[in-house]
Each structure stands twice: as C-alpha cells, then as structure tokens.
Amino acid sequence: MSSTEPEALYAAREPVFPRRVKGNFRTFKWVVMILTLGVYYLTPWIRWDRGPELPDQAVLVDLANRRFFFFWIEIWPHEFYFVAGLLIMAGLGLFLFTSALGRVWCGYTCPQTVWTDLFVLTERWIEGDRNARVKLWKQKMDARKLRLRATKYVVWALIGLATGGAWVFYFTDAPTLAVDLVTGDAHPIAYTTMLILTATTVLFGGFAREQVCIYMCPWPRIQAAMMDEDTLTIAYREWRGEPRGKGKRRRAIAEAAEAESRAAGAKHGGVSPKVPMPGMPSGVGGPIPEKDGYGDCIDCNACVNVCPMGIDIRDGQQMACITCGLCIDACDEVMDKIGKPRGLIDYMALTDETRERQGLPAKPVMKHILRPRTVLYTTLWALIGIGLIVALFIRSDIDVTVAPERNPTYVTLSDGSIRNAYDVRLLNKHGEERPFRISVKGDPALRIQIEGTPYETVTVPADETGQHRVYVVAAPGSDPATSDRTEIRFWVEDLVNGDRVYTDSTFNGREQ
C-alpha cells in the first residue's frame, strides 16, 4: 500500500482578483448590470393609481390579501396559472438561450453575476486593479490594509442593505414602509428580512463569488443536456494559438526568422517566400503561422487574469466557465497589440472547430442558432406566451363560485315547496364597490331567494370577495321538485357595466 495520504476532498478557496478589461463584452456587461440593478432598485417606487382602497404601487406582491399587481394587471390566488405559465416560459427561455449561445444567462443576467460584478467594481475602486489587490492580499495587516478592508466591507454592507431594502418594498407600499423603517415602526419581519438578505448578498457577492456558481448552483451540471455540437460558446482556437511562445525567446526566434527571410528574399531577387507550417491550416480562425514555429498565443495570461471564475479557457470547456466573454476582450486587445487577427478566443461551435482545422470557414451564426432544438423551444415558448395573453384579455372582472349545501341536500317547506341552499361567493375585481344581480335559469318553476334581503341584488366591496347564502325554491309538484336532480345555471350580472358570468350546478328534488 502506498504511504501517501489520499487526496483531500475539499481545498481552501484561492481568491480570484480579476483584472480590469475593456471591450465589447465588458461594455455589454456594464449595460446589463445598470439595467438589471436599475429595474430591481427602482421598480417598487413606480406609482400607479389603483383607487382609494389599494396602494398606488405599480408592482406589488400583496401577501396579506393573496394578490399580485403588475401595472394594470391584477392576479388573484385562483389565477395562479398565470404565474405558473410565466415560470414555464422562463424555464423554456433558459433552455432556448443555453442551447443557442451556451451559458449567456450565467454570464450576463444571473443575479449572482450582476451583484458579483458590482462588488468587484467597488473593490477595484477602493483597493486598486488586480496587481494592487493581489499585493494587498499577500501583505501583512497594517493600518493601510485595515483601512482599505474596513472601507470595502462598509460599502459592501451598504449594497447588501440596499438590496434587502429593495426586496421588502415589493411586498407593501414602498414610501410608507421606508418611513416606518427609518422611524422604527416597521414590522419585525421587515427588519429580519432585510438583515438576512444583507448578509447573504455580502456573503455571495463579496466572499463566495465563483464558489456559488461552481458548488451551489445546479445549472452548470444541467447545461450539458441543453447544448450540442452546434451550440455557440466561448472557446480557444488552439490549432491557431499553439504552440505558445512568449518573451525574449520568441522575439529572438522571430528576429532570426526575419533575418533568414530577408536572406532568402535577396537570394530570390528580393521576393521572400511564405511557407506554411505543416498541419497548421490557414483560413477563418487561423492565418498561416510565421516561420518561428509558434502559434498566435504569446502565453501572456491576459485571458486568465480577467476571468471572474479564475479559470484558463485554453484548457478547454469547463463547468466553471460562465461564458461572460471577458477573456475574448482581453485576448483581442493583445492580438491588436502584436498585430495578429482577433478571434483567438471567441464564440464558436464544435462543428466550427472541425471545419477550421480543415481550413474551411465557420458556419454562419444563424445556422447555429436556427436548428430544430431552438425552433422547438421558441415555438413552445411563444405558444405559452400567446395562451397567457389570450387568457388575460378574455378573463372576466367577476368571479363566482357556487357550493351546494350537502346536509341536508333539500328541505321541504310547509307549502310543499322544495328548497336547496347554496353558498355563493362573488369576487369583485374592480377598484370600487359594485352591485350584482343573482338569478337562476333551468326551469320556470324555480325561484331564488337571498338570505337577509328581499331583493335579488347584493353589493360587494372593492377588490373583495362577498359570500352569500342563496336559496333556490321549486314550486310544489313541479318537475324540479319531483325529480332527483335538475341541472340549473346561476347567472351573475354587474349592474354597473352589464358584464355577466355564470356557473352550473344541480337542484336536488324529492324523487316520487
């Protein structure tokens, strides 16, 4: 048996200090971060007139009354299928974008990515860029390091507090809650929620960072089922970049090759022959290499230094890669400096790799995106969305449920009439009190009575449910009175705008 100890199952986290980079993908990430954080922090403060009975808040999750408001849309508990439909659309959308472009959700719009970007940005402002942060991390604690650390943690705590505060504003009127929070009059649940969210935001965005994506999130392990050889994802063109070379040795070899080329040119009358290296194709993604024997990669590690996950994309596809594109920006910047074509690291598919190794151009982007899998996801996504929109516009502002009394199923009155009792619940979705007329159809011998009033009308307060005991009476000797079961229909009419809804039920008679 070997005397060596088994490999540890857990390794302490090595902190990642991504370097600042400029480029198209970094700019796009800034735009996404500003938009998503702006929507999150500002949405609770958008006002929307809902009448005197409800908060004037555009987006509100009213847990107390089990309702959800989104501008002019109001979702009630029995309409949860709208929420379920939106969740299904979100899942299909995630499948669609992953199958087409890899983990673009993780790289640009995932909350963990957005808040981590924000925390790294503040860390860079306070402690400096990568080299300064690495140096600060390694040096012993002194007054300057303590001051910078304390400043950074205070800023992180404020970001976390704003995050938790914005979250609780979605569940009640934001201006009212803000005043209550400052004066100490808010409910303890609000303070507790803010404290928990502040702590988790700082923990995930400030300290855990890439470990959340690698160890806590299940999506990296699921994404493989959503991707195939035509999925566009970030990759390193190793057939163009290898073998790597850098520093003085590469420059010396390049200078020697240039001198040899000049000598050969003089020998051939001033024309320098170009001889490609064996096995190294030309074409899209890989120009003919120079005679120094090296590829385009100068092993500068720029792609590694900017990666927020701390990985080396040149090692191939990895579970930790979130396809944020920062390595593309860093590599393109280096290629510009050394006079090489961009795209050594780029979005590409496995099928492109095979083609480019053979010297063929890559497929057009739309051929990668428009394929049976993505078309299927898009079709399902669109059908569900259309269904939800249709259901939203055809739904009524009145909702009625009728529950027959089961014990007893009927009562025989002194004049021989047969009476059934029903509990009728009317939901008034309007922002004002409304009168409703209740009637029954099915047989001329049936008449209706509402407990507590001699009329057939009831009034339901704004955005509330009214419950009423309704009696249906069949005349003595009539068909409903002498039949075991008779199908009937309850109609409810809004006396303000004339809207009508109905629900079916049964009348129980005394079978002869």
C-alpha positions in Angstrom: 0.0 0.0 0.0 1.2 3.5 -0.7 2.3 5.6 2.2 0.9 8.8 0.6 -2.2 10.3 2.1 -5.4 10.3 0.0 -6.2 13.5 -1.9 -8.4 15.9 0.1 -12.0 16.2 -0.9 -12.0 19.9 0.0 -9.5 22.6 -0.9 -9.4 26.0 0.6 -10.6 28.8 -1.7 -8.0 30.6 -3.7 -9.2 34.2 -4.1 -9.8 35.4 -7.6 -8.8 39.0 -8.5 -10.0 39.7 -12.0 -8.1 42.4 -13.9 -10.0 45.3 -15.4 -10.6 45.0 -19.2 -12.2 47.0 -21.9 -14.1 45.7 -24.9 -17.4 44.9 -26.4 -18.4 42.2 -24.0 -17.3 44.2 -20.9 -19.3 47.2 -22.2 -22.3 44.9 -22.7 -22.0 43.6 -19.2 -21.9 47.1 -17.8 -25.1 47.9 -19.7 -26.8 44.8 -18.5 -25.7 45.5 -14.9 -27.0 49.0 -14.9 -30.4 48.0 -16.5 -31.0 45.0 -14.2 -30.0 46.8 -11.0 -31.9 49.8 -12.1 -35.1 47.7 -12.6 -34.6 45.9 -9.3 -34.0 49.0 -7.1 -36.4 51.5 -8.8 -39.4 49.3 -9.7 -41.1 49.5 -6.2 -41.1 53.3 -6.4 -43.1 53.4 -9.7 -46.6 54.7 -8.8 -49.8 53.5 -10.4 -53.3 54.8 -9.4 -55.4 51.9 -8.0 -58.1 53.9 -6.4 -58.7 54.8 -2.7 -58.7 51.2 -1.4 -55.3 50.0 -2.6 -51.6 51.2 -2.6 -50.7 53.2 -5.6 -47.8 50.9 -6.5 -47.2 49.6 -10.0 -45.6 46.3 -8.9 -46.8 44.8 -5.6 -47.0 41.4 -4.1 -49.9 41.7 -1.6 -49.4 38.6 0.5 -51.9 39.7 3.1 -54.7 39.6 0.5 -53.0 37.0 -1.7 -52.8 39.1 -4.8 -50.2 40.3 -7.2 -50.3 43.6 -9.0 -48.3 44.4 -12.2 -49.3 47.8 -13.5 -52.8 47.3 -14.9 -52.8 43.5 -14.3 -54.1 42.0 -11.1 -53.6 38.3 -10.4 -55.7 36.6 -7.8 -55.0 33.3 -6.0 -57.3 31.2 -8.2 -55.4 32.7 -11.2 -52.0 31.2 -10.2 -51.9 29.5 -13.6 -50.6 32.9 -14.9 -47.6 32.7 -12.5 -47.1 29.0 -13.4 -47.1 29.9 -17.1 -44.5 32.7 -16.6 -42.3 30.2 -14.7 -42.6 27.7 -17.6 -41.7 30.4 -20.1 -38.7 31.4 -18.0 -37.5 27.8 -18.0 -38.0 27.4 -21.7 -36.3 30.7 -22.3 -33.3 29.4 -20.3 -33.3 26.2 -22.4 -33.5 28.2 -25.6 -30.7 30.6 -24.9 -28.4 27.9 -23.5 -28.9 25.6 -26.5 -28.2 28.5 -28.8 -25.5 30.5 -27.0 -24.4 28.5 -24.0 -24.5 30.0 -20.5 -25.4 33.5 -21.5 -27.8 33.7 -18.6 -24.9 32.9 -16.2 -22.5 35.3 -17.9 -24.7 38.4 -18.1 -28.1 38.4 -16.3 -27.8 35.9 -13.4 -28.2 37.9 -10.1 -25.1 36.2 -8.7 -23.1 37.5 -11.7 -24.6 41.0 -11.6 -24.0 41.5 -7.9 -20.5 40.0 -8.1 -19.7 42.5 -10.9 -20.9 45.3 -8.6 -18.9 44.0 -5.6 -15.7 43.6 -7.8 -16.2 47.1 -9.2 -16.3 48.6 -5.7 -13.4 46.5 -4.6 -11.4 47.8 -7.6 -12.3 51.4 -6.8 -11.1 51.0 -3.2 -8.1 48.7 -3.4 -6.9 49.1 -7.0 -6.7 46.8 -10.0 -5.5 43.2 -10.0 -1.9 43.7 -9.1 -2.6 46.1 -6.3 -5.3 43.7 -4.8 -3.0 40.7 -5.1 -0.2 42.6 -3.3 -2.6 43.8 -0.6 -3.9 40.3 -0.1 -0.4 38.9 0.4 1.0 41.6 2.7 0.6 41.6 6.4 -2.1 43.5 8.2 -1.2 47.1 8.8 -3.0 50.4 9.2 -3.5 51.0 5.4 -4.7 47.4 4.8 -7.1 47.7 7.7 -8.5 51.0 6.5 -9.0 49.7 2.9 -10.6 46.5 4.2 -12.9 48.3 6.5 -13.9 50.8 3.8 -14.6 47.9 1.4 -16.7 46.0 3.9 -18.8 49.1 4.8 -19.5 49.7 1.1 -20.5 46.0 0.6 -22.8 46.2 3.7 -24.5 49.3 2.2 -25.0 47.5 -1.1 -26.4 44.5 0.7 -28.7 46.7 2.8 -30.0 48.4 -0.3 -30.6 45.0 -1.8 -32.6 43.7 1.1 -34.4 47.0 1.5 -35.5 47.0 -2.2 -36.8 43.4 -1.8 -39.1 44.2 1.1 -40.5 47.2 -0.8 -42.1 44.8 -3.3 -44.4 43.5 -0.6 -46.0 46.7 0.7 -46.3 50.3 -0.2 -42.7 51.4 -0.6 -42.9 55.1 0.6 -44.9 54.1 3.7 -42.5 51.2 4.6 -39.5 53.4 4.0 -40.8 55.9 6.6 -41.6 53.1 9.0 -38.2 51.6 8.6 -36.5 54.9 9.5 -38.7 55.7 12.4 -38.6 52.1 13.8 -42.3 51.4 13.3 -41.9 48.7 10.7 -42.9 45.1 11.4 -40.0 43.0 12.8 -40.4 40.7 9.8 -39.3 43.6 7.6 -36.1 44.2 9.6 -35.4 40.5 9.8 -35.8 40.0 6.1 -33.5 43.0 5.3 -30.9 41.6 7.7 -30.9 38.2 6.2 -30.7 39.5 2.6 -28.0 41.9 3.5 -25.9 39.1 5.0 -26.5 36.7 2.1 -25.8 39.4 -0.5 -22.4 40.3 1.1 -21.6 36.6 1.5 -22.4 35.5 -2.0 -21.3 38.6 -3.9 -18.3 39.6 -1.7 -16.8 36.4 -0.4 -18.2 33.3 -2.1 -18.4 34.6 -5.6 -17.4 31.9 -8.1 -18.0 29.2 -5.5 -21.7 29.9 -5.7 -21.6 29.1 -9.4 -19.4 26.1 -9.1 -20.7 24.4 -5.9 -24.2 25.8 -5.1 -25.8 26.3 -8.5 -27.2 23.2 -10.2 -27.3 24.8 -13.7 -23.7 24.1 -14.6 -24.4 20.4 -14.3 -27.7 20.6 -16.2 -26.5 22.8 -19.1 -24.7 19.9 -20.9 -28.2 18.4 -21.7 -29.1 21.7 -23.4 -26.0 22.0 -25.6 -24.8 20.1 -28.6 -22.1 20.4 -31.2 -23.8 23.4 -32.8 -24.1 25.5 -29.7 -22.1 28.7 -29.8 -19.9 29.0 -26.7 -16.6 30.6 -25.8 -13.6 28.5 -26.9 -9.9 28.9 -27.6 -8.7 28.1 -31.1 -5.7 26.0 -30.0 -5.0 25.0 -33.6 -4.2 28.6 -34.3 -2.6 29.5 -30.9 -0.4 26.5 -30.3 2.4 26.1 -29.7 2.6 29.0 -27.4 5.6 31.2 -27.1 6.5 34.4 -25.2 9.1 36.7 -24.0 12.7 37.1 -25.2 12.9 33.7 -26.6 10.0 34.2 -29.0 11.3 37.6 -30.1 14.8 36.2 -30.7 13.4 33.4 -32.8 11.2 35.9 -34.7 14.2 38.1 -35.4 16.2 35.2 -36.6 13.3 34.1 -38.8 13.0 37.6 -40.2 16.8 37.7 -40.9 16.5 34.3 -42.7 13.6 35.6 -44.7 15.5 38.7 -45.8 18.4 36.5 -46.8 16.1 34.2 -48.7 14.5 37.2 -50.4 17.8 38.5 -51.5 18.6 35.1 -52.9 15.4 35.0 -54.8 15.7 38.5 -56.2 14.0 40.3 -53.3 11.0 38.1 -53.1 10.5 36.4 -49.7 8.8 33.0 -50.0 6.0 32.2 -47.5 6.0 28.6 -46.3 3.1 27.5 -44.0 3.9 25.2 -41.1 2.8 21.5 -41.6 -0.5 20.7 -40.1 -1.4 24.4 -39.4 -4.3 25.4 -41.6 -5.0 28.9 -43.0 -8.4 30.5 -43.3 -11.0 31.8 -40.9 -9.8 31.5 -37.3 -6.2 30.7 -38.2 -3.9 32.6 -40.6 -0.7 30.9 -41.8 1.7 30.9 -38.9 5.1 32.5 -39.1 8.2 30.6 -39.5 9.2 31.0 -35.9 7.3 27.8 -35.2 4.9 29.4 -32.7 1.2 30.0 -32.8 -0.6 33.3 -32.1 -0.8 32.8 -28.4 2.0 34.5 -26.6 1.1 33.0 -23.2 0.5 36.4 -21.6 -2.2 35.0 -19.4 -4.4 38.1 -20.1 -7.4 35.7 -20.5 -6.8 34.1 -17.2 -6.2 37.4 -15.3 -9.6 38.9 -16.4 -11.6 35.7 -15.7 -14.0 36.2 -12.7 -14.0 32.4 -12.3 -10.2 32.1 -12.2 -10.0 29.5 -15.0 -7.9 29.2 -18.1 -10.1 29.0 -21.2 -7.2 27.5 -23.1 -7.6 24.3 -21.1 -10.9 23.6 -23.0 -14.6 23.7 -22.0 -15.0 23.7 -18.2 -18.0 23.6 -15.9 -16.8 26.8 -14.1 -16.9 28.9 -17.3 -19.9 31.2 -17.3 -19.2 32.5 -20.9 -19.1 36.1 -19.9 -16.8 37.0 -22.8 -14.2 38.9 -20.8 -11.4 36.6 -22.0 -12.4 37.5 -25.6 -12.0 41.2 -24.9 -8.6 40.6 -23.2 -7.2 38.4 -26.0 -8.5 40.7 -28.7 -6.7 43.5 -27.1 -3.4 41.6 -27.0 -3.9 40.4 -30.7 -4.3 44.1 -31.7 -1.0 45.0 -29.9 1.0 42.2 -31.6 -0.5 42.7 -35.0 -2.5 39.4 -35.1 -6.1 38.8 -36.2 -8.7 38.9 -33.5 -10.7 35.8 -32.6 -8.1 33.5 -31.0 -10.6 33.2 -28.2 -14.2 33.7 -29.5 -17.7 32.3 -29.6 -17.7 29.2 -31.7 -19.2 25.8 -32.0 -17.6 22.3 -32.1 -18.6 22.0 -35.7 -16.7 25.1 -36.5 -13.6 23.6 -34.9 -13.6 20.7 -37.3 -14.2 23.0 -40.3 -11.5 25.5 -39.3 -8.9 22.7 -38.7 -9.5 21.7 -42.3 -9.1 25.3 -43.5 -12.8 25.9 -44.2 -14.8 28.9 -43.0 -17.1 28.6 -40.0 -20.8 28.2 -40.5 -22.9 31.4 -40.5 -24.1 32.3 -37.0 -27.8 31.9 -37.9 -27.2 28.3 -38.9 -26.0 27.6 -35.4 -29.0 29.4 -33.8 -31.8 28.2 -36.1 -31.9 24.5 -35.7 -34.6 22.0 -34.7 -34.0 22.2 -31.0 -34.0 26.0 -30.8 -37.0 26.2 -33.1 -38.9 23.8 -30.9 -38.1 25.8 -27.7 -39.1 29.0 -29.4 -42.4 27.6 -30.6 -43.3 26.2 -27.2 -42.3 29.5 -25.6 -44.4 31.5 -28.0 -47.4 29.3 -27.7 -47.4 29.6 -23.9 -47.0 33.3 -24.1 -49.8 33.7 -26.6 -52.0 31.5 -24.4 -51.4 33.6 -21.3 -52.1 36.8 -23.2 -55.4 35.5 -24.6 -56.4 34.2 -21.1 -55.5 37.6 -19.6 -57.7 39.5 -22.0 -60.7 37.2 -22.0 -60.9 36.8 -18.3 -63.9 38.4 -16.5 -63.8 41.1 -13.8 -66.3 39.0 -11.9 -65.6 35.6 -10.5 -68.3 33.4 -9.0 -68.3 30.0 -7.2 -71.3 28.1 -6.1 -71.2 25.4 -3.4 -74.4 23.4 -2.7 -75.4 22.6 0.9 -74.9 18.9 1.3 -76.5 18.3 4.7 -79.4 18.3 4.1 -79.5 18.2 0.3 -83.0 19.8 0.3 -85.7 21.0 2.7 -89.5 20.5 2.3 -91.3 23.7 3.2 -94.8 23.9 4.8 -96.5 24.5 1.4 -94.8 21.5 -0.2 -92.1 23.5 -2.0 -88.6 22.1 -2.2 -85.7 24.3 -1.2 -82.0 23.9 -1.8 -79.3 26.1 -0.2 -76.1 27.3 -1.9 -73.1 29.3 -0.7 -72.4 31.8 -3.5 -69.0 33.6 -3.4 -68.7 36.7 -5.6 -65.3 38.2 -6.3 -65.3 41.9 -7.3 -62.1 42.6 -9.1 -62.9 46.3 -9.6 -61.4 49.1 -7.6 -64.8 50.3 -6.5 -67.9 48.8 -4.8 -70.3 47.1 -7.2 -73.9 45.9 -7.1 -74.6 42.4 -8.6 -77.8 40.7 -9.5 -78.0 36.9 -9.0 -80.5 34.8 -10.9 -81.1 31.2 -11.7 -82.1 29.5 -15.0 -83.2 26.0 -15.7 -86.9 25.7 -15.1 -89.7 28.3 -14.8 -90.8 26.7 -11.6 -87.6 27.7 -9.9 -87.2 31.0 -8.0 -84.4 32.5 -6.0 -84.1 34.0 -2.5 -81.1 35.7 -1.0 -80.7 35.4 2.8 -81.0 38.8 4.5 -82.6 40.7 1.7 -85.9 40.5 -0.2 -84.1 41.5 -3.4 -82.0 39.6 -5.9 -79.1 42.1 -5.7 -76.1 42.1 -3.4 -73.3 44.6 -3.0 -69.6 43.5 -2.9 -66.9 45.9 -1.7 -63.9 46.8 -4.0 -61.4 44.1 -4.5 -63.1 41.8 -2.1 -65.0 38.5 -2.0 -68.6 38.5 -0.8 -70.2 35.3 0.5 -74.0 35.0 0.4 -76.4 32.2 1.3 -78.8 31.8 -1.7 -81.9 29.6 -1.7 -83.5 28.1 -4.8 -87.1 27.0 -4.3 -89.1 24.7 -6.6 -92.9 25.0 -6.6 -94.9 22.0 -5.2 -95.4 19.3 -7.8 -93.1 20.9 -10.4 -90.6 18.8 -12.3 -87.6 20.1 -10.3 -89.4 19.3 -7.0 -90.3 15.8 -8.0 -87.0 14.9 -9.9 -83.9 13.5 -8.3 -81.6 16.0 -9.9 -82.1 19.0 -12.2 -79.4 20.9 -14.0 -79.5 24.7 -13.2 -77.4 27.7 -14.0 -76.5 30.6 -11.8 -76.1 34.0 -13.6 -74.4 37.0 -12.0 -74.7 40.4 -13.7 -72.7 43.5 -12.9 -75.3 46.2 -12.7 -72.8 49.0 -13.5 -71.3 47.8 -16.8 -73.6 44.9 -17.6 -71.0 42.2 -17.6 -72.4 38.7 -16.9 -70.9 35.4 -15.8 -72.4 32.1 -15.0 -71.7 28.8 -13.3 -73.6 25.5 -13.4 -74.9 23.5 -10.5 -77.7 21.0 -9.7 -81.0 21.2 -7.9 -81.9 18.2 -5.7 -85.6 17.3 -5.6 -87.7 14.7 -3.8 -88.0 11.8 -6.2 -91.6 10.4 -6.2 
